[in-house]
Every structure is written in structure tokens, then in C-alpha cells.
């Protein structure tokens, strides 16, 4: 069990004032007449003596000097004690003559650490005693405001972590600038959380805001519909169904359903089996088949159905050669279809016969007789009636006519119409007659009208009545075509050919034959060729060829189209013949400027491009104008195509500079062409080279493991060759292999493998690189071989199962006796098992972000052995839950505290009554709630009410029933006193913690007592269970704001009463020295052993982000030593990373504590009634590598 930060929650200044009030002061003289000469004195004071500044602020105080005994000398004032980031200066620093004041200027940097500090003003002068005055400086972290607004139709609360916002009541809070604040939204009953807006935009119940500036967040809660239940029942002797709208009830079957509050539900009753609906009762009272219920609360409705009367069947049949229908009144029979129906006894049923088309009604038989179309049957028993229908022959005439400017014929199927000729015929009713139109030669069918309206050559008419149809024929136009050219004029150079120079378009009218296209009228040497000549489609193209001998000019060419039975068509194509250009060529260079190093050759440095016009002969290329040693060579020198290249060679003797070289092209019958190539000759470059570097240059590998590092190859001065790598300097068992061994690129990987027997240590390895034509290069790096961790079995187990990740070791090692430290690998569920003989040590490291904590423990096996969970602090256990609730009966200056299973939340009356508990462990847990009033004058809390609920197991995300401190559930606390012996001049404080077996704890803080007697609060005996116990911690420190020593007594009580404890002596002289500064800072703390503190000793060394704690039991050395010696061990051989440990030159704080009495083990235990633990400690600084700061102590306790 670890107890940290033992100072009570009281206001130090109020306590200091109380101690001062208890100290008597006296003074005065004896009234004699001999007065000695006055003694020169000085005094110093400062106002204000208290400064509270926020990071980035500054302020001043006035230092006032007083002189006595006729002292007139110069007084020097100086200020000390300013912490890092705080600049304190005095102006002036020398007070002479009548100058009696100096200004203290205090400036706090933006990155100064928050917290208290004491500035000491020292006034000194020649021949007088120096005097001091102090300024209490408090540096507060800069803050930003976070404002929360609630919106929506519902309600809920928003709380923050860290605390500050509990909205409802407190919707705005100030937090440290840059702090990350987590907001949690909790909807009230009947509401749901809808999402965040403002600085948060997600829809989950939590959001995180980083306060780099003031921020506003809105949480939206919307109401959740409330449902009420509607229940339906049926009554009466009949049967029927009841359904609802909205859906939900179908009764019988589903006779109960829930609907949103306020919903209007319509119920519909439907009788079945001949029953009759007679009315509603309950929430509905009308007699119609529907009723409406408004669901303002749960409702019940009954539907009553009367049984059906006695019925008899009436059956109808049809007979005869015809067809027809028979219907009944009352309804029920429609035959064919429904030919039988049941009617109530005594019902008069009228039957009506209706013959179909082509039929006639012949009469009734059976229960009805007669030939009229209606008959009446009085149903007193089952009866049968037959209706007879006879077939009646019926025909209709179909008449066809023709119209239009053309002629044609119309025939029918079935036969009967051939028009002209027979244009009318009669057909049986219902016959479908197909008419077909056939136009005569020179005519075209235009469409139907009358009973047919389509435009195709056939139509179908169904004869249910006489019908008329007209077929229209119009005279067809004569066959013809037109011919058009596009374009109608083309230009062709003499000696050239234009393929598809123009397009012939043929537009046809009633003509589908072949059209022959021909060209005529062209002069000699000009040909126009149709393609194709015979056109069955609508287009052709014209190819134009012009001989070189054709004189330039415009020539009309006739294009004729001829077809059988149609008129010939003609169009004119104008061919413009242009003169051919003279033979020539152009010469161009790309690029026109090149660069070559002296002594080098650039093949194909530039390309010569020839653009030819009416010229196909060879072009001879030559160069001129190059200085001696510079040659430009065409390749090839005679070009029959269009390109060649230029090879440029510069001798080593050619001076650097730019030279213009003329490239000339010449051919037969064409004009010579030239172009200029600018050749820049650059100085010769130095010889090629390369460099080697290894990154990272320091690696670590365990015995039996592998790792890698990289060789980086950098090439220079034109060197591009391979670099061959070799490795030297590796000890036996350590292999370093480059891959690839011949590096053609920029990197090669060094594969490093340490054998299981490779000796631990740090080795320097050399990598050598060689290449063709370059100087050999080397690079070195170091390999640290660490000892392999041991296995996971043994007689000691450290368990971190279920711990927060920040409390699970990232590294753990064990020392058997005084042997070598060996790393231990974790087993399942974060457990570490290992073997220790008589005694040994355990060291492990935990990490929280950039903060590293190293814990070292020396003890015997019984000290180290534990299977208990080693987690401490506010850890989220497996199955952790979140609970919410409210307290009642809380005044504005009252505090409430609620604890469930180790999860605790404090509520201040001025900030509201809602609370949220997080990380509550699953399973049955005790709940403890307390109410206390704050005394602002003393800083104490007066406990007034306590509530305890045993074995609670609230579901996750549930609401704890209200904790009402004004209800009968709350009870008054018991009170007791504790008398502290051997207090001396120290001031004592006490705190009380109430502990239960089901993981609950509550702090009952004490008030200020008189002398060495302190009052305390406790749970009365009537409320205790056997496992409950109180822990009372008494802490004594010397007067002052920064004591450097402390003493403790811990006592355990079941019931409250008068208790006496005795403090042990102060700790002896403590020293802290340096053991080593590399690979990390290792310190030694020593303190004399005393009989009161013969159990164990602990030294804690703290730097920003780094803490090392070393603990040793008396059993480890066999007996309590004369001096406790607590060393930070060298753990590097077991793989300890030096960056985890203390750093040389960093600000360091140390605390040493010795403990005796009734003890618990390293990992905790169950406190016993009347057990006591005594302890003493000291804080301070030693040598140049550490600086004093106020510290907290750590106490290890062992089971009695």
C-alpha cells in the first residue's frame, strides 16, 4: 500500500496563524537608570508581502528600510529564491542617506512553472546584523474560459474533466491555457443527447476541447417520446376483429400495444361469421364501427359483437344455350361467380336475370317460376332456383370505302369484301375482321380512317356493331434524283494528286436504281475520277490528279449522273491548278547550343533536321569555324533522308569558352543552307569520389536477437560506380552483414545478429567501402549488446492484470542476491514471474507520455512475493462503469463527496448537485457519501452527515438514486480525539480515511485542535460492519511554509474514541551523493538507522518527467543497518534505456523516509485494529547537480 501526499486539506496560512497564536511572547526592561549606548540596527519590511501572478504577468512591491541606534551607513538589499522562469530585481540595490525604499520588480515568464515560491529580501550593512523579509509569491497558470450552452427540446447536464463545469448550475469555467478539457453530456430522463456544436462537432456523449483560446460549446438534448399502453377486449356472443391506425393492434391476436403519448389511435371493428357489431365501451362509447382514443395515459376499450341470426342457403344455377347473369337483392348472389349465399330466415330475396348479348332470358324453375326477368323467394329453408338463357343469332354490317388521288383495293379475312366490287358484308357479332389495303401501280397507301386509324396496310375491326372503314390511296410522284458537289471548287498543285477532293451527294425520289457518275471537259493532264463510278447509295468522292505539265489556271469539269428511267443530272467542279514551288530545303539544329567538358566527347550532341520542298536529292553536311582541338562531325555526312546528328569532341587543350561552329548543307540544283552551333567548352572536372555514413550510428541488440542499421553512400564528381562494403571489429558471436555487399544505389542495410553467448558490452564496428578509380572510405558505429531477459517462471510474481497502461511496466529486471540484473519478459495478463533466493531486488519502469517512473525494491522473498494487483491511483479496472446522480440537502458552502469502489467525485454546493463517477469497477461495491461545511476562516471541513449503501451494483451508464442528506438515510458522524505525544515545537495535522472491504473509502478531515489534541470524525459503531476500519494519519512538520523534515504516525481503529499516538524522533542527518553521471545520473542517499524506524527506508529522486524510487527492507540485510544506504543501481546491462533515468545537470528533488512499527508488505495488505506505523523523513539538496524543491514523501508499509 502506498500513501502519498500526506498533508491534510487545510489552509497553511490559517494553520500558521493558529500556531503563532499558541506561542507566548514577552519582552521589556527592569527599569534601571543606567542606559548603555544604543546599538546600531537596521530593519527591513516589504509591502505587499504577498504577490499572486499569472504566467506572463509582472508586479512590484516596496521594500522599506528602518535604521536604529543612530546607524547611518549604506545598506545593500538583495533578493534571492526566485524559481526558474521568474525574474526578481531590486531598484536601487544600495540605500544611502535618506533613501529608505527600494522597488522589488517581479516578472513571471509565460513558461514559468505554476506554484508557490518564497522571495527573500536581505538587507546588510557594515557593523549591523543583516535582516530579511519575505514575499510569498504564487504563480498561477494562465487560464482560458470554456463556456457551455444547452439547447434542444430536452434537458441534461454537461460536466468537465478536469472539474470546473457542471451545467446545469455552473456552465462556464476557467482552465489552464492549453489544457485539454473533456466534456461529458448526460441526458435527463425522457431526453436524449443529440450532439455538440461550437468547439465540438461530434455526436457522441463526450468531446475534447483544447483551450488555446476561450471556447464555447453547445450540447443539444432532445426529448424522447413517452409511450402509453392501449388494451382492447371483445365481448358479446358474436365474433369480430379490432384493428388500429397507427398499426399495432390486430385483436384477437395482438390486443395490447404501446403508442407515443398524445397519439390519436383510431380503432376499427369488423364483425365476422355473421355477427353484428353493437358498440364500444371503456375509452370509446359510440356505436359506429370506428372510434378514436387519445393516448394521454394508458387506455382500455371493449368492442361488443352480437351473434349471427339463423341463415339458409339460396342457390342459383343457369341453363340453356345462351348466357346471362343472375343477381340478388339483398346482395349476396352474382352468378356466374357467386351462385350461392346465406340469408337470414324469413328474408325475401329478389332475383334478377340479365341475358348477355346474343342471348334471351327463357324463364325460372325451382323455387321460382315464370318468364319475367325477376322473381322473389321467401327464404325459410334452403332453396334452389334455375334461370334459363337461349342463344339468339346476331350479325353486323362492315362497309369499306376508298378515297384519295390514287387507286387501290381492299380485301377482308374472313372473306366477304373485295373493294372496289363488294364493299359491304355482314359478319356474326364479335367477329374480328382483318382488312388489307393494296395500292395500284403509281399509287401509294396513305392510311385508314373510320373504325381503323393506323397507317399500315392492314387493320382489324371487331364487329360488336355496324362499322365503316375508309382506305386512302394517293398518286405516287415520278422517279428522280438530284446531284450536288461539296466543295464545288478545289485547288490542286501542278504535279500533285488530291484524293477525295470533293464529295458527290445524290438525293433520290422514288428511285433506288444504280446511278453512273462520269467526269468530262477536263484538259489534257487533268483527270477527275469518281469513286465509285456506279453508285447504289447516296454519295461518291472525286479524286483529282494534275500532271506537272498542266498550266496554272481554273478548269471547269462536268460531273454527270445517269440512271435508268430517270432524267440525267449534271454539276460543275471547278479545278484551280496552282504552280509547283521550286526545289529547296531548310536546315535546323536542335539544340542549337551544346556543352562539352574539355577532354570529353559528346556523341549525337545535336540533331540536324532537313525540311525538303520538291527536292529528294542528297544533302552534303560540312562544319567550319571550330578552333584547333574542337571537332564537330556530321553523322552521316551525306543525308538522303531528313535528319543527321553532330558528334562534338573537345581536346583537353581546348580553353574553356563558347565557340560558334557553322554547319553547311549543299545539294544539286538547290541553294546551299547554313546554321550555327554554339559549343561551350567547360573545364575538366575533378576525379570521382564517394562518402560513407551509418545511420543510426548507435544501435542496441539483446543476446540471441537481431537488428539493423543503414549505410548511406553519397557519390560526387561524376562517380557512379558500385561501392564494395566490408565490416570489421565485431566480437565473437556478433555478426554484421551488409546487404547488398556491393552498393550500386545510395544505401545498404547492415544486418546485425548477436549470438546467445555474445558478451554484453558496447562495440565499435568499422565499415570500409572501395570502388574502381576512387579512394577507399570508412565509417564507424557502435553496437550495444544487452543481456537477454530471463523466462517467465519462478517463486515471485508481480501482477499488473487489469491495470491502466500507464501502470504496466515497459521493462522489468530482477537481481538474485547481489548478482547481475537480468531482464524478465512478461507472461499472460501482464504478469512477471521470476526466481529469487534468500533475498534480491526488483526494478521496473512505467511510462505516462513523456514521464518515466523507475521503481527499485530490495527485500527478502517474503517482502517481494505477491500475487495482488499492483496498480495504484485512479486506475480504470476491467469492466469499469460510468454512473451519474444527484445529491440533495446541500447548502451553498457545503461540500459533498460520493465514492463507489474507489471512484470518487466531490460536489460543491455553489456549483450544483449533479455528479458523474467514472472508472467504477464492476461487481458489488459499497457507496459512501459525506456532507461537510467549509470553515473559510480556518480552512477546515466540519463533517455533518454520512450515507452508506452496501453491496451496490449499479448497471453501466445508470443513474444512482438521489443521495439526500436531509433524509432519514443520512446519519450523524461519531467524534473522537487523538492526542499526539512527543510533538515538541512541530505542528500536527490529522486526516481520517474510512475503508470498507467492498472497495469504498471516504476522507473525514479533522478540525484544528488545542495544543497536541486533535478532533476527528468517524462512522458510528451502529453503522459498522466487521470488515470496516478507520485509518488516522497524524503528520507533524516544523513551523514554516517549506519544512525540510516530517514525522508520521498511522493508526487503525474500528470505533471512534480517545486515542493517543507517539511520534518518533526526527530523522538523523541525511546525505545525498553522486555515484555516476553516465550512462545516466546515479545517486546514493544515506541516513542513520534508529530503533523507531527499523523496518525499511525509501529514497525518492525527482526531475521533470523522471522519478526514481529506491526502497530497502531491514530483512534484506539481515538486521537494521547502522546506516540506511539507498543506491540507484546500474541497470544498463539488463537493457535499461538511459533516457528513462535521471539526467546530469537537471533540477533534482530528493526525499528520504525511514519507517517502523506494524508494517504491511510492499504490495499492501489488510489493516488490523490498533495497528500503528511510525515514520520520519527529510527533503533537501546535495552538491551542484541538484536544487532544493518542496517534495512529497512515499511510505512503504508491511502487514503486522
Buried (B, 14 or more C-beta within 10 A) or exposed (E): BBBEEBBBBBBBEBBBEBBEEEEEEEEEEEEEEEEEEEEBBBEBBBEEEEBEBBBEBEBEBEBBBEBEEEBEEEBBBBBEBBBEBBEBBBEEEEBEEEEEEBEBBBBBBEEBBBEBBBBBBBBBBEEBEEBEBBBBBEBBBBBBBBBBBBEBEBBBBBBBBEBBBBBBBBBBBBBBBEBEBEBBBBBBEEBBBBBBBBBBEEEEBBBEBEBEEBBBBBBBBBBBEEBBEBBBBBEBEBBBBBBBEEEBBBBEEEBBBBBEEEBEBEBBBEBEEBBBBBBBEBBBEEEEBEBEBBBEEEBBBBBBBBEBEEBBEBBBBBEBEBBBBBBBEEEBBBBEEEBBBBBEEEBEBEBBBEBEEBBBBBBBBBBBEEEEBEBEBEBEEEBBBBBBBBBBEEEBEBBBBBEBEBBBBBBBEEEBBBBEEEBBBEBEBEBEBEBBBEBEEEBBBBBBBBBBEEEEBEBEBBBEEEBBBBBBBBBBEEBBBEBBBEEEBBBBBBBBBBEEBBEBEBEBEEBEEEBBBBBEBBBEBBBBBBEEEEBEEEEBBBBBBBBEEBEEEEBEBBBBBBBEEBEEBEBEBBBBBEEBEEBBBEBEBEEEBBBBBBBBBBEEBBEBEBEBEEBEEEBBBEBEBBBEBBBBBBEEEEBEEEEBBBBBBBBEEBEEEEBEBBBBBBBEEBEEBEBEBBBBBEEEEEEBBBEBBBEEEEBBBBBBBEBBBEBBBEBEEEBEBBBBBEBEBBBEBBBBEBEBEBBEEEEBBBEBBBBEEBBBEEBEBBBBBBBEEBEEBEBEBBBBBBBBBBEBEBEBBBBBBBBBEBBBBEBBBBBBEEEEBBBBEBBEEBBBBBBBEEBBBBBBBBBEEEEBBBBBBBBBBEBBBBEBBBBBEEBBBEEBBBBBBBBEBBEEEBBBBBBBBBBBBBBBBEBBBBBBBBBBBBBEBBBBBBBBBBBEEBBBBBBBBBBBBBEBEBEEEEBBEEBBBEEEBBBEBBBBBBBBEBBEEBBBBBBBBBBBEBBBBBBBBBBBBEEBEBBBBBBBEEBBEEEBBBBBBBBBBBEEEBBBBBBBBBBBBBBBEEBEBBBBBBBBEBEBEBEEEEBBBBBBBBBBBBEBBBBBBBBBBBBEEBBBBBBBBBBBBEEBBEEBBBBBBBBBBBBBBEEBBBBEEBBBBBBBBBBBBBBBBBBBBBBEEEBBBBBBBBBBBBEEBBEBBBBBBBBBBBBB
